[in-house]
Amino acid sequence: PTQECVFSEPTDNELQPNRRSSIVLHLVSHEQSKWRKQVQQQRQSVYSRHELLN
């Protein structure tokens, strides 16, 4: 069996999953931000309509 040095530089194959994870995390964060913004806009709209009716 070959032994790997834990202090060696990672190979491209080892980095690939980390890149994918990073990209997915970025995309999810972006979608979450868009969702929060939409929810905030909806809340403001609901509050504005409620004030108009009162």
PDBQT receptor file of N, H, CA, C and O in Angstrom, charges set to zero:
ATOM      1  N   PRO A   1       0.827  -1.203   0.000  1.00  0.00    +0.000 N 
ATOM      2  CA  PRO A   1       0.000   0.000   0.000  1.00  0.00    +0.000 C 
ATOM      3  C   PRO A   1       0.869   1.262   0.000  1.00  0.00    +0.000 C 
ATOM      4  O   PRO A   1       1.919   1.318   0.640  1.00  0.00    +0.000 OA
ATOM      5  N   THR A   2       0.411   2.242  -0.715  1.00  0.00    +0.000 N 
ATOM      6  H   THR A   2      -0.442   2.198  -1.235  1.00  0.00    +0.000 HD
ATOM      7  CA  THR A   2       1.144   3.506  -0.784  1.00  0.00    +0.000 C 
ATOM      8  C   THR A   2       0.709   4.400   0.365  1.00  0.00    +0.000 C 
ATOM      9  O   THR A   2      -0.471   4.460   0.711  1.00  0.00    +0.000 OA
ATOM     10  N   GLN A   3       1.656   5.080   0.939  1.00  0.00    +0.000 N 
ATOM     11  H   GLN A   3       2.614   5.032   0.658  1.00  0.00    +0.000 HD
ATOM     12  CA  GLN A   3       1.322   6.000   2.018  1.00  0.00    +0.000 C 
ATOM     13  C   GLN A   3       1.316   7.418   1.481  1.00  0.00    +0.000 C 
ATOM     14  O   GLN A   3       2.177   7.810   0.693  1.00  0.00    +0.000 OA
ATOM     15  N   GLU A   4       0.333   8.173   1.923  1.00  0.00    +0.000 N 
ATOM     16  H   GLU A   4      -0.366   7.856   2.563  1.00  0.00    +0.000 HD
ATOM     17  CA  GLU A   4       0.253   9.570   1.507  1.00  0.00    +0.000 C 
ATOM     18  C   GLU A   4       0.698  10.455   2.654  1.00  0.00    +0.000 C 
ATOM     19  O   GLU A   4       0.420  10.170   3.819  1.00  0.00    +0.000 OA
ATOM     20  N   CYS A   5       1.369  11.498   2.326  1.00  0.00    +0.000 N 
ATOM     21  H   CYS A   5       1.595  11.729   1.380  1.00  0.00    +0.000 HD
ATOM     22  CA  CYS A   5       1.776  12.470   3.330  1.00  0.00    +0.000 C 
ATOM     23  C   CYS A   5       0.605  13.425   3.562  1.00  0.00    +0.000 C 
ATOM     24  O   CYS A   5       0.101  14.030   2.616  1.00  0.00    +0.000 OA
ATOM     25  N   VAL A   6       0.182  13.559   4.788  1.00  0.00    +0.000 N 
ATOM     26  H   VAL A   6       0.591  13.068   5.557  1.00  0.00    +0.000 HD
ATOM     27  CA  VAL A   6      -0.964  14.425   5.083  1.00  0.00    +0.000 C 
ATOM     28  C   VAL A   6      -0.654  15.897   4.856  1.00  0.00    +0.000 C 
ATOM     29  O   VAL A   6      -1.564  16.722   4.775  1.00  0.00    +0.000 OA
ATOM     30  N   PHE A   7       0.630  16.226   4.753  1.00  0.00    +0.000 N 
ATOM     31  H   PHE A   7       1.370  15.556   4.819  1.00  0.00    +0.000 HD
ATOM     32  CA  PHE A   7       1.017  17.616   4.549  1.00  0.00    +0.000 C 
ATOM     33  C   PHE A   7       1.257  17.957   3.084  1.00  0.00    +0.000 C 
ATOM     34  O   PHE A   7       1.605  19.092   2.758  1.00  0.00    +0.000 OA
ATOM     35  N   SER A   8       1.075  16.989   2.208  1.00  0.00    +0.000 N 
ATOM     36  H   SER A   8       0.792  16.067   2.472  1.00  0.00    +0.000 HD
ATOM     37  CA  SER A   8       1.312  17.247   0.784  1.00  0.00    +0.000 C 
ATOM     38  C   SER A   8       0.189  18.089   0.203  1.00  0.00    +0.000 C 
ATOM     39  O   SER A   8      -0.913  18.145   0.748  1.00  0.00    +0.000 OA
ATOM     40  N   GLU A   9       0.486  18.737  -0.909  1.00  0.00    +0.000 N 
ATOM     41  H   GLU A   9       1.381  18.691  -1.352  1.00  0.00    +0.000 HD
ATOM     42  CA  GLU A   9      -0.512  19.556  -1.596  1.00  0.00    +0.000 C 
ATOM     43  C   GLU A   9      -1.598  18.660  -2.175  1.00  0.00    +0.000 C 
ATOM     44  O   GLU A   9      -1.290  17.596  -2.710  1.00  0.00    +0.000 OA
ATOM     45  N   PRO A  10      -2.863  19.067  -2.080  1.00  0.00    +0.000 N 
ATOM     46  CA  PRO A  10      -3.937  18.243  -2.646  1.00  0.00    +0.000 C 
ATOM     47  C   PRO A  10      -3.853  18.217  -4.172  1.00  0.00    +0.000 C 
ATOM     48  O   PRO A  10      -3.452  19.197  -4.800  1.00  0.00    +0.000 OA
ATOM     49  N   THR A  11      -4.227  17.111  -4.741  1.00  0.00    +0.000 N 
ATOM     50  H   THR A  11      -4.553  16.315  -4.230  1.00  0.00    +0.000 HD
ATOM     51  CA  THR A  11      -4.240  16.996  -6.200  1.00  0.00    +0.000 C 
ATOM     52  C   THR A  11      -5.523  17.611  -6.735  1.00  0.00    +0.000 C 
ATOM     53  O   THR A  11      -6.438  17.913  -5.968  1.00  0.00    +0.000 OA
ATOM     54  N   ASP A  12      -5.592  17.795  -8.042  1.00  0.00    +0.000 N 
ATOM     55  H   ASP A  12      -4.849  17.549  -8.665  1.00  0.00    +0.000 HD
ATOM     56  CA  ASP A  12      -6.794  18.359  -8.662  1.00  0.00    +0.000 C 
ATOM     57  C   ASP A  12      -8.024  17.514  -8.364  1.00  0.00    +0.000 C 
ATOM     58  O   ASP A  12      -9.111  18.048  -8.142  1.00  0.00    +0.000 OA
ATOM     59  N   ASN A  13      -7.856  16.196  -8.358  1.00  0.00    +0.000 N 
ATOM     60  H   ASN A  13      -6.973  15.762  -8.538  1.00  0.00    +0.000 HD
ATOM     61  CA  ASN A  13      -8.995  15.312  -8.087  1.00  0.00    +0.000 C 
ATOM     62  C   ASN A  13      -9.539  15.520  -6.681  1.00  0.00    +0.000 C 
ATOM     63  O   ASN A  13     -10.744  15.417  -6.454  1.00  0.00    +0.000 OA
ATOM     64  N   GLU A  14      -8.663  15.807  -5.754  1.00  0.00    +0.000 N 
ATOM     65  H   GLU A  14      -7.684  15.891  -5.938  1.00  0.00    +0.000 HD
ATOM     66  CA  GLU A  14      -9.109  16.028  -4.378  1.00  0.00    +0.000 C 
ATOM     67  C   GLU A  14      -9.778  17.387  -4.216  1.00  0.00    +0.000 C 
ATOM     68  O   GLU A  14     -10.641  17.557  -3.355  1.00  0.00    +0.000 OA
ATOM     69  N   LEU A  15      -9.388  18.343  -5.028  1.00  0.00    +0.000 N 
ATOM     70  H   LEU A  15      -8.687  18.205  -5.728  1.00  0.00    +0.000 HD
ATOM     71  CA  LEU A  15      -9.969  19.682  -4.922  1.00  0.00    +0.000 C 
ATOM     72  C   LEU A  15     -11.352  19.765  -5.561  1.00  0.00    +0.000 C 
ATOM     73  O   LEU A  15     -12.175  20.583  -5.149  1.00  0.00    +0.000 OA
ATOM     74  N   GLN A  16     -11.609  18.949  -6.537  1.00  0.00    +0.000 N 
ATOM     75  H   GLN A  16     -10.941  18.285  -6.872  1.00  0.00    +0.000 HD
ATOM     76  CA  GLN A  16     -12.853  19.040  -7.298  1.00  0.00    +0.000 C 
ATOM     77  C   GLN A  16     -14.106  19.012  -6.416  1.00  0.00    +0.000 C 
ATOM     78  O   GLN A  16     -14.965  19.878  -6.583  1.00  0.00    +0.000 OA
ATOM     79  N   PRO A  17     -14.253  18.069  -5.497  1.00  0.00    +0.000 N 
ATOM     80  CA  PRO A  17     -15.467  18.075  -4.655  1.00  0.00    +0.000 C 
ATOM     81  C   PRO A  17     -15.603  19.358  -3.838  1.00  0.00    +0.000 C 
ATOM     82  O   PRO A  17     -16.713  19.848  -3.631  1.00  0.00    +0.000 OA
ATOM     83  N   ASN A  18     -14.481  19.901  -3.376  1.00  0.00    +0.000 N 
ATOM     84  H   ASN A  18     -13.579  19.504  -3.545  1.00  0.00    +0.000 HD
ATOM     85  CA  ASN A  18     -14.539  21.150  -2.612  1.00  0.00    +0.000 C 
ATOM     86  C   ASN A  18     -15.019  22.300  -3.479  1.00  0.00    +0.000 C 
ATOM     87  O   ASN A  18     -15.782  23.151  -3.020  1.00  0.00    +0.000 OA
ATOM     88  N   ARG A  19     -14.578  22.331  -4.723  1.00  0.00    +0.000 N 
ATOM     89  H   ARG A  19     -13.958  21.640  -5.095  1.00  0.00    +0.000 HD
ATOM     90  CA  ARG A  19     -15.037  23.382  -5.640  1.00  0.00    +0.000 C 
ATOM     91  C   ARG A  19     -16.530  23.255  -5.878  1.00  0.00    +0.000 C 
ATOM     92  O   ARG A  19     -17.264  24.243  -5.847  1.00  0.00    +0.000 OA
ATOM     93  N   ARG A  20     -16.968  22.040  -6.114  1.00  0.00    +0.000 N 
ATOM     94  H   ARG A  20     -16.372  21.237  -6.139  1.00  0.00    +0.000 HD
ATOM     95  CA  ARG A  20     -18.403  21.821  -6.339  1.00  0.00    +0.000 C 
ATOM     96  C   ARG A  20     -19.200  22.254  -5.124  1.00  0.00    +0.000 C 
ATOM     97  O   ARG A  20     -20.221  22.931  -5.249  1.00  0.00    +0.000 OA
ATOM     98  N   SER A  21     -18.738  21.867  -3.962  1.00  0.00    +0.000 N 
ATOM     99  H   SER A  21     -17.909  21.318  -3.859  1.00  0.00    +0.000 HD
ATOM    100  CA  SER A  21     -19.433  22.246  -2.727  1.00  0.00    +0.000 C 
ATOM    101  C   SER A  21     -19.496  23.757  -2.587  1.00  0.00    +0.000 C 
ATOM    102  O   SER A  21     -20.520  24.319  -2.195  1.00  0.00    +0.000 OA
ATOM    103  N   SER A  22     -18.401  24.397  -2.910  1.00  0.00    +0.000 N 
ATOM    104  H   SER A  22     -17.570  23.942  -3.228  1.00  0.00    +0.000 HD
ATOM    105  CA  SER A  22     -18.348  25.851  -2.803  1.00  0.00    +0.000 C 
ATOM    106  C   SER A  22     -19.326  26.506  -3.774  1.00  0.00    +0.000 C 
ATOM    107  O   SER A  22     -20.021  27.457  -3.417  1.00  0.00    +0.000 OA
ATOM    108  N   ILE A  23     -19.375  25.995  -4.993  1.00  0.00    +0.000 N 
ATOM    109  H   ILE A  23     -18.810  25.222  -5.282  1.00  0.00    +0.000 HD
ATOM    110  CA  ILE A  23     -20.288  26.542  -6.001  1.00  0.00    +0.000 C 
ATOM    111  C   ILE A  23     -21.733  26.327  -5.578  1.00  0.00    +0.000 C 
ATOM    112  O   ILE A  23     -22.554  27.239  -5.672  1.00  0.00    +0.000 OA
ATOM    113  N   VAL A  24     -22.042  25.128  -5.114  1.00  0.00    +0.000 N 
ATOM    114  H   VAL A  24     -21.374  24.388  -5.037  1.00  0.00    +0.000 HD
ATOM    115  CA  VAL A  24     -23.408  24.829  -4.678  1.00  0.00    +0.000 C 
ATOM    116  C   VAL A  24     -23.790  25.722  -3.505  1.00  0.00    +0.000 C 
ATOM    117  O   VAL A  24     -24.895  26.261  -3.463  1.00  0.00    +0.000 OA
ATOM    118  N   LEU A  25     -22.888  25.874  -2.567  1.00  0.00    +0.000 N 
ATOM    119  H   LEU A  25     -21.990  25.436  -2.601  1.00  0.00    +0.000 HD
ATOM    120  CA  LEU A  25     -23.161  26.726  -1.408  1.00  0.00    +0.000 C 
ATOM    121  C   LEU A  25     -23.411  28.167  -1.841  1.00  0.00    +0.000 C 
ATOM    122  O   LEU A  25     -24.304  28.833  -1.318  1.00  0.00    +0.000 OA
ATOM    123  N   HIS A  26     -22.624  28.640  -2.789  1.00  0.00    +0.000 N 
ATOM    124  H   HIS A  26     -21.898  28.099  -3.214  1.00  0.00    +0.000 HD
ATOM    125  CA  HIS A  26     -22.809  29.999  -3.301  1.00  0.00    +0.000 C 
ATOM    126  C   HIS A  26     -24.180  30.141  -3.963  1.00  0.00    +0.000 C 
ATOM    127  O   HIS A  26     -24.884  31.125  -3.733  1.00  0.00    +0.000 OA
ATOM    128  N   LEU A  27     -24.555  29.161  -4.782  1.00  0.00    +0.000 N 
ATOM    129  H   LEU A  27     -23.984  28.362  -4.968  1.00  0.00    +0.000 HD
ATOM    130  CA  LEU A  27     -25.848  29.224  -5.467  1.00  0.00    +0.000 C 
ATOM    131  C   LEU A  27     -27.008  29.197  -4.474  1.00  0.00    +0.000 C 
ATOM    132  O   LEU A  27     -27.977  29.942  -4.619  1.00  0.00    +0.000 OA
ATOM    133  N   VAL A  28     -26.901  28.346  -3.479  1.00  0.00    +0.000 N 
ATOM    134  H   VAL A  28     -26.114  27.741  -3.361  1.00  0.00    +0.000 HD
ATOM    135  CA  VAL A  28     -27.958  28.252  -2.467  1.00  0.00    +0.000 C 
ATOM    136  C   VAL A  28     -28.054  29.566  -1.692  1.00  0.00    +0.000 C 
ATOM    137  O   VAL A  28     -29.153  30.050  -1.419  1.00  0.00    +0.000 OA
ATOM    138  N   SER A  29     -26.922  30.130  -1.344  1.00  0.00    +0.000 N 
ATOM    139  H   SER A  29     -26.029  29.737  -1.566  1.00  0.00    +0.000 HD
ATOM    140  CA  SER A  29     -26.917  31.411  -0.626  1.00  0.00    +0.000 C 
ATOM    141  C   SER A  29     -27.548  32.511  -1.464  1.00  0.00    +0.000 C 
ATOM    142  O   SER A  29     -28.297  33.344  -0.953  1.00  0.00    +0.000 OA
ATOM    143  N   HIS A  30     -27.240  32.506  -2.750  1.00  0.00    +0.000 N 
ATOM    144  H   HIS A  30     -26.632  31.829  -3.164  1.00  0.00    +0.000 HD
ATOM    145  CA  HIS A  30     -27.810  33.507  -3.651  1.00  0.00    +0.000 C 
ATOM    146  C   HIS A  30     -29.335  33.358  -3.730  1.00  0.00    +0.000 C 
ATOM    147  O   HIS A  30     -30.064  34.347  -3.647  1.00  0.00    +0.000 OA
ATOM    148  N   GLU A  31     -29.808  32.129  -3.890  1.00  0.00    +0.000 N 
ATOM    149  H   GLU A  31     -29.216  31.326  -3.957  1.00  0.00    +0.000 HD
ATOM    150  CA  GLU A  31     -31.254  31.890  -3.954  1.00  0.00    +0.000 C 
ATOM    151  C   GLU A  31     -31.922  32.276  -2.639  1.00  0.00    +0.000 C 
ATOM    152  O   GLU A  31     -33.021  32.831  -2.632  1.00  0.00    +0.000 OA
ATOM    153  N   GLN A  32     -31.262  31.984  -1.542  1.00  0.00    +0.000 N 
ATOM    154  H   GLN A  32     -30.370  31.533  -1.548  1.00  0.00    +0.000 HD
ATOM    155  CA  GLN A  32     -31.805  32.328  -0.229  1.00  0.00    +0.000 C 
ATOM    156  C   GLN A  32     -31.924  33.845  -0.081  1.00  0.00    +0.000 C 
ATOM    157  O   GLN A  32     -32.907  34.341   0.470  1.00  0.00    +0.000 OA
ATOM    158  N   SER A  33     -30.944  34.566  -0.561  1.00  0.00    +0.000 N 
ATOM    159  H   SER A  33     -30.145  34.163  -1.008  1.00  0.00    +0.000 HD
ATOM    160  CA  SER A  33     -30.992  36.031  -0.510  1.00  0.00    +0.000 C 
ATOM    161  C   SER A  33     -32.141  36.568  -1.348  1.00  0.00    +0.000 C 
ATOM    162  O   SER A  33     -32.851  37.481  -0.926  1.00  0.00    +0.000 OA
ATOM    163  N   LYS A  34     -32.323  36.000  -2.536  1.00  0.00    +0.000 N 
ATOM    164  H   LYS A  34     -31.746  35.258  -2.878  1.00  0.00    +0.000 HD
ATOM    165  CA  LYS A  34     -33.433  36.421  -3.390  1.00  0.00    +0.000 C 
ATOM    166  C   LYS A  34     -34.768  36.146  -2.699  1.00  0.00    +0.000 C 
ATOM    167  O   LYS A  34     -35.676  36.977  -2.740  1.00  0.00    +0.000 OA
ATOM    168  N   TRP A  35     -34.882  34.985  -2.069  1.00  0.00    +0.000 N 
ATOM    169  H   TRP A  35     -34.145  34.310  -2.036  1.00  0.00    +0.000 HD
ATOM    170  CA  TRP A  35     -36.115  34.611  -1.378  1.00  0.00    +0.000 C 
ATOM    171  C   TRP A  35     -36.389  35.588  -0.227  1.00  0.00    +0.000 C 
ATOM    172  O   TRP A  35     -37.519  36.045  -0.053  1.00  0.00    +0.000 OA
ATOM    173  N   ARG A  36     -35.362  35.901   0.550  1.00  0.00    +0.000 N 
ATOM    174  H   ARG A  36     -34.444  35.530   0.409  1.00  0.00    +0.000 HD
ATOM    175  CA  ARG A  36     -35.532  36.843   1.661  1.00  0.00    +0.000 C 
ATOM    176  C   ARG A  36     -35.997  38.204   1.163  1.00  0.00    +0.000 C 
ATOM    177  O   ARG A  36     -36.863  38.836   1.768  1.00  0.00    +0.000 OA
ATOM    178  N   LYS A  37     -35.418  38.644   0.062  1.00  0.00    +0.000 N 
ATOM    179  H   LYS A  37     -34.715  38.130  -0.430  1.00  0.00    +0.000 HD
ATOM    180  CA  LYS A  37     -35.788  39.937  -0.506  1.00  0.00    +0.000 C 
ATOM    181  C   LYS A  37     -37.255  39.925  -0.941  1.00  0.00    +0.000 C 
ATOM    182  O   LYS A  37     -37.984  40.886  -0.697  1.00  0.00    +0.000 OA
ATOM    183  N   GLN A  38     -37.680  38.846  -1.578  1.00  0.00    +0.000 N 
ATOM    184  H   GLN A  38     -37.087  38.066  -1.776  1.00  0.00    +0.000 HD
ATOM    185  CA  GLN A  38     -39.075  38.731  -2.011  1.00  0.00    +0.000 C 
ATOM    186  C   GLN A  38     -40.018  38.724  -0.816  1.00  0.00    +0.000 C 
ATOM    187  O   GLN A  38     -41.066  39.370  -0.838  1.00  0.00    +0.000 OA
ATOM    188  N   VAL A  39     -39.645  37.995   0.221  1.00  0.00    +0.000 N 
ATOM    189  H   VAL A  39     -38.794  37.470   0.239  1.00  0.00    +0.000 HD
ATOM    190  CA  VAL A  39     -40.481  37.932   1.419  1.00  0.00    +0.000 C 
ATOM    191  C   VAL A  39     -40.591  39.317   2.050  1.00  0.00    +0.000 C 
ATOM    192  O   VAL A  39     -41.672  39.723   2.475  1.00  0.00    +0.000 OA
ATOM    193  N   GLN A  40     -39.489  40.031   2.110  1.00  0.00    +0.000 N 
ATOM    194  H   GLN A  40     -38.611  39.701   1.764  1.00  0.00    +0.000 HD
ATOM    195  CA  GLN A  40     -39.500  41.380   2.679  1.00  0.00    +0.000 C 
ATOM    196  C   GLN A  40     -40.406  42.301   1.868  1.00  0.00    +0.000 C 
ATOM    197  O   GLN A  40     -41.159  43.092   2.437  1.00  0.00    +0.000 OA
ATOM    198  N   GLN A  41     -40.334  42.202   0.546  1.00  0.00    +0.000 N 
ATOM    199  H   GLN A  41     -39.722  41.559   0.084  1.00  0.00    +0.000 HD
ATOM    200  CA  GLN A  41     -41.188  43.023  -0.316  1.00  0.00    +0.000 C 
ATOM    201  C   GLN A  41     -42.659  42.667  -0.111  1.00  0.00    +0.000 C 
ATOM    202  O   GLN A  41     -43.515  43.552  -0.080  1.00  0.00    +0.000 OA
ATOM    203  N   GLN A  42     -42.950  41.385   0.027  1.00  0.00    +0.000 N 
ATOM    204  H   GLN A  42     -42.255  40.666   0.002  1.00  0.00    +0.000 HD
ATOM    205  CA  GLN A  42     -44.334  40.966   0.263  1.00  0.00    +0.000 C 
ATOM    206  C   GLN A  42     -44.840  41.495   1.597  1.00  0.00    +0.000 C 
ATOM    207  O   GLN A  42     -45.979  41.951   1.694  1.00  0.00    +0.000 OA
ATOM    208  N   ARG A  43     -44.003  41.437   2.616  1.00  0.00    +0.000 N 
ATOM    209  H   ARG A  43     -43.078  41.067   2.537  1.00  0.00    +0.000 HD
ATOM    210  CA  ARG A  43     -44.403  41.959   3.931  1.00  0.00    +0.000 C 
ATOM    211  C   ARG A  43     -44.726  43.445   3.846  1.00  0.00    +0.000 C 
ATOM    212  O   ARG A  43     -45.739  43.901   4.377  1.00  0.00    +0.000 OA
ATOM    213  N   GLN A  44     -43.863  44.192   3.179  1.00  0.00    +0.000 N 
ATOM    214  H   GLN A  44     -43.040  43.822   2.747  1.00  0.00    +0.000 HD
ATOM    215  CA  GLN A  44     -44.099  45.627   3.051  1.00  0.00    +0.000 C 
ATOM    216  C   GLN A  44     -45.400  45.891   2.310  1.00  0.00    +0.000 C 
ATOM    217  O   GLN A  44     -46.157  46.792   2.670  1.00  0.00    +0.000 OA
ATOM    218  N   SER A  45     -45.653  45.113   1.288  1.00  0.00    +0.000 N 
ATOM    219  H   SER A  45     -45.038  44.381   0.995  1.00  0.00    +0.000 HD
ATOM    220  CA  SER A  45     -46.879  45.274   0.512  1.00  0.00    +0.000 C 
ATOM    221  C   SER A  45     -48.108  44.981   1.374  1.00  0.00    +0.000 C 
ATOM    222  O   SER A  45     -49.093  45.719   1.338  1.00  0.00    +0.000 OA
ATOM    223  N   VAL A  46     -48.037  43.906   2.139  1.00  0.00    +0.000 N 
ATOM    224  H   VAL A  46     -47.237  43.307   2.168  1.00  0.00    +0.000 HD
ATOM    225  CA  VAL A  46     -49.163  43.535   3.009  1.00  0.00    +0.000 C 
ATOM    226  C   VAL A  46     -49.392  44.621   4.054  1.00  0.00    +0.000 C 
ATOM    227  O   VAL A  46     -50.535  45.010   4.296  1.00  0.00    +0.000 OA
ATOM    228  N   TYR A  47     -48.327  45.114   4.674  1.00  0.00    +0.000 N 
ATOM    229  H   TYR A  47     -47.399  44.798   4.477  1.00  0.00    +0.000 HD
ATOM    230  CA  TYR A  47     -48.475  46.158   5.686  1.00  0.00    +0.000 C 
ATOM    231  C   TYR A  47     -49.035  47.436   5.074  1.00  0.00    +0.000 C 
ATOM    232  O   TYR A  47     -49.862  48.106   5.692  1.00  0.00    +0.000 OA
ATOM    233  N   SER A  48     -48.597  47.777   3.880  1.00  0.00    +0.000 N 
ATOM    234  H   SER A  48     -47.924  47.233   3.378  1.00  0.00    +0.000 HD
ATOM    235  CA  SER A  48     -49.102  48.979   3.207  1.00  0.00    +0.000 C 
ATOM    236  C   SER A  48     -50.591  48.851   2.927  1.00  0.00    +0.000 C 
ATOM    237  O   SER A  48     -51.354  49.787   3.167  1.00  0.00    +0.000 OA
ATOM    238  N   ARG A  49     -51.002  47.709   2.426  1.00  0.00    +0.000 N 
ATOM    239  H   ARG A  49     -50.383  46.949   2.231  1.00  0.00    +0.000 HD
ATOM    240  CA  ARG A  49     -52.429  47.485   2.146  1.00  0.00    +0.000 C 
ATOM    241  C   ARG A  49     -53.244  47.508   3.427  1.00  0.00    +0.000 C 
ATOM    242  O   ARG A  49     -54.354  48.039   3.460  1.00  0.00    +0.000 OA
ATOM    243  N   HIS A  50     -52.691  46.933   4.470  1.00  0.00    +0.000 N 
ATOM    244  H   HIS A  50     -51.789  46.501   4.443  1.00  0.00    +0.000 HD
ATOM    245  CA  HIS A  50     -53.391  46.901   5.753  1.00  0.00    +0.000 C 
ATOM    246  C   HIS A  50     -53.598  48.328   6.278  1.00  0.00    +0.000 C 
ATOM    247  O   HIS A  50     -54.667  48.655   6.792  1.00  0.00    +0.000 OA
ATOM    248  N   GLU A  51     -52.583  49.159   6.146  1.00  0.00    +0.000 N 
ATOM    249  H   GLU A  51     -51.714  48.893   5.728  1.00  0.00    +0.000 HD
ATOM    250  CA  GLU A  51     -52.697  50.547   6.598  1.00  0.00    +0.000 C 
ATOM    251  C   GLU A  51     -53.724  51.305   5.773  1.00  0.00    +0.000 C 
ATOM    252  O   GLU A  51     -54.442  52.153   6.304  1.00  0.00    +0.000 OA
ATOM    253  N   LEU A  52     -53.802  51.013   4.491  1.00  0.00    +0.000 N 
ATOM    254  H   LEU A  52     -53.219  50.325   4.060  1.00  0.00    +0.000 HD
ATOM    255  CA  LEU A  52     -54.785  51.674   3.635  1.00  0.00    +0.000 C 
ATOM    256  C   LEU A  52     -56.209  51.311   4.049  1.00  0.00    +0.000 C 
ATOM    257  O   LEU A  52     -57.113  52.145   3.988  1.00  0.00    +0.000 OA
ATOM    258  N   LEU A  53     -56.397  50.083   4.463  1.00  0.00    +0.000 N 
ATOM    259  H   LEU A  53     -55.663  49.405   4.512  1.00  0.00    +0.000 HD
ATOM    260  CA  LEU A  53     -57.737  49.624   4.834  1.00  0.00    +0.000 C 
ATOM    261  C   LEU A  53     -58.160  50.144   6.202  1.00  0.00    +0.000 C 
ATOM    262  O   LEU A  53     -59.354  50.232   6.488  1.00  0.00    +0.000 OA
ATOM    263  N   ASN A  54     -57.206  50.484   7.039  1.00  0.00    +0.000 N 
ATOM    264  H   ASN A  54     -56.236  50.412   6.806  1.00  0.00    +0.000 HD
ATOM    265  CA  ASN A  54     -57.557  50.979   8.378  1.00  0.00    +0.000 C 
ATOM    266  C   ASN A  54     -57.941  52.389   8.319  1.00  0.00    +0.000 C 
ATOM    267  O   ASN A  54     -58.270  52.983   9.346  1.00  0.00    +0.000 OA
TER     268      ASN A  54
